[in-house]
């Protein structure tokens, strides 16, 4: 079994780069089109939607985005939507909102350069891909040792099931760690607002 052949289509490095985002404000349909063209290869099947009007409206209503002006989305809005897109598969929308609350406030107040912050995120993702590939190799070796040390039929199938169990277990560890961090997230301005 070669796990790398199965994982080739994951398009792990498929991130929305700063250069791909226009320096002009976009209407909602244009934002959806941008995300669809960038992330369509990441969809599990053709029925899956990358981004919809309803999703964007829910992000705005849930205050995951600072206010939109004249029905147009700035580059900073698009960067926030890109971060929401990445987090929403692991965290609840409520947790995503809590995570981004301080960022939204700082963008609105002009206290943060979101492009610079997003660039840091992209660099971390590049390093994460390397770590992921090392982890996959390590897990494949460990699973191979577990199954090859036993006389079993359907060894290839059992190896795949063990890898799936391992991957979902690690995914749960990371999700739980992220949720714990959200629960303990401290934003100084938030405390000032409550005082």
HELIX and SHEET records of a PDB file:
HELIX    1   1 UNK A    3  UNK A    7  1                                   5    
HELIX    2   2 UNK A    8  UNK A   10  5                                   3    
HELIX    3   3 UNK A   18  UNK A   20  5                                   3    
HELIX    4   4 UNK A   28  UNK A   39  1                                  12    
HELIX    5   5 UNK A   40  UNK A   42  5                                   3    
HELIX    6   6 UNK A   53  UNK A   61  1                                   9    
HELIX    7   7 UNK A   75  UNK A   87  1                                  13    
HELIX    8   8 UNK A   93  UNK A  109  1                                  17    
HELIX    9   9 UNK A  114  UNK A  148  1                                  35    
HELIX   10  10 UNK A  155  UNK A  183  1                                  29    
HELIX   11  11 UNK A  188  UNK A  194  1                                   7    
SHEET    1   A 2 UNK A  26  UNK A  27  0                                        
SHEET    2   A 2 UNK A  72  UNK A  73 -1                                        
END                                                                             
